[in-house]
Amino acid sequence: MKVQGQCHCGAIVYQAEVDPDTVAICHCTDCQRLSGGIFRVNIPAAAEHFRIIKGEPRRYIKTADSGAKRVHAFCEHCGSPVYSSAVENPKTYSLRLGALDQRNELGRPVRQIWTRRRIGWMPPLHDIPEVEGQP
């Protein structure tokens, strides 16, 4: 499915091809902090089907406790998250569902990860398979 997304202010616009049945929820503390919410909803896009058509995001490189590095791209004007990916030669881009124009047409989440970090007052989403950490 072809999707288009943008940051809040419109300075960055991008397009991608995604499989609508690959939406995922991440409860990790990085996603909580980077989104300002209690989880983040993502959909992967293959690198060959992702392109920025307007603007250029700023990039922040996060080093995990494991030593793995990941790029987090965002708009330098409004701060909206755009994607995350591997630092070098990304094979996929993790797009933020809320920034996509077609967010309502995409499938329901098919998995949840890092559920051991789920905020305590949020009830489990029993109909969405979960993994306590990173699969």
N, C-alpha and C positions, 0 to 999 in steps of 0.2 A: 504494500500500500504506500502511495506517495503521501508524504506529510510535509508541512511547512511550519516553521517555528520562528519565534523572534523573542528578543528581550523585551522588557516592559516599555522602554522608551522608543523602540523601533530602530535603534542604531545598528543592530545586528539582526540579519535575517538569514535563514538557512533552509535547505531542503534535504530530504532523505527518503530512502525506501526502507520500510520496516515491515516486519511480520506482526500483524495486529495481535497475534496470540502469544506475544513474548513479554508482555508488561510484567514488571516485578516491583515489589515493595522492599525497600531496605530500611531496617531499623537500627543500623549501626550508629555509633555516636558521631562519626564524621558526617554522615548524611543528616543527622539531626542538627548538628551545629551549622553545617554549610547551607542548609535550607531554612533554618530558623523554625522548623516544624518538628513534629514528633517522629516523622519518617519521611522518606523521599520515594516517589514513584518514578521509575525509569523504564525506557525501552531501548534496546540495542539497535544500532544501525550499522551495517557493514561499511567499512571505510570507503569502498569503491562506490557506494551509493549515498554518501554524505558530502554536501558542499555548502560552503558559506557563500551566499550571493550578495550580501551587503555587510560592510563593516569588518572589523577584525577584533576578536575578543582578546582580553588580557588573559594571561595564563599564570596559574599558581601551581607549583609542583609540591604535592603533599608526600612526605615520606612516612609510610606506615611503621608501626612498631616492628613489623617483620623485616623492614628495610626496603620493601617494594615501593616504587615511586609511581605516582599517578598525576596526570594533568587535570586540573579543574579550570575550565574556561568560563569567563564571565564578562559581562559588559562593563567597561570601565566608567561609563556614564551613570547607569542606573543600578549596577550591581547584580543584575539578574544572572543566575547560573545558566549556562548554555549547554555544556556537555562535560563529560570526563572521559579520559582515554589513557592508554599507555603513553609514556613519555616519547618513545621512539617507535616509529613504524606501527602505529595503531592498526589493529585489524578491525576493531569496532569502536563506535562512539556511543556512550551511554547518554541518551537524550532525556531531558526533563519533561515528563508528560504534561505538566501544567503550562509549559511554554509552547506546546504544539497547538496549531489551529484545529486539528482533527482529534483532539483528546477525547471527545465524546464518542467518536466512531471506532476507537481502538478497543480491543478486547479487555475483559476483566483481568486483573492480575492473576498470573498462573503460579506464582510462588512468592514467598517471603523469605528474606535472609536476615541473619543476625537477630533472630527473635529473642535471644537471651538479653538483648539490649532494649527490647520493647518497653516503652514507658509503662509503669506499673498500673496506672488507672485505665489504660486502653485495653478493652476486652480482646481476647484472641479472635482472629478472623478464621473460624473453624473450617470454612469451605475453601480456604486458600492454603495449599501445602506450605509447610514452613521448615526451615533449617535453622538450628540455633546459631550457627556461625556462617562462614563462607563456604559455599559448596565446592 
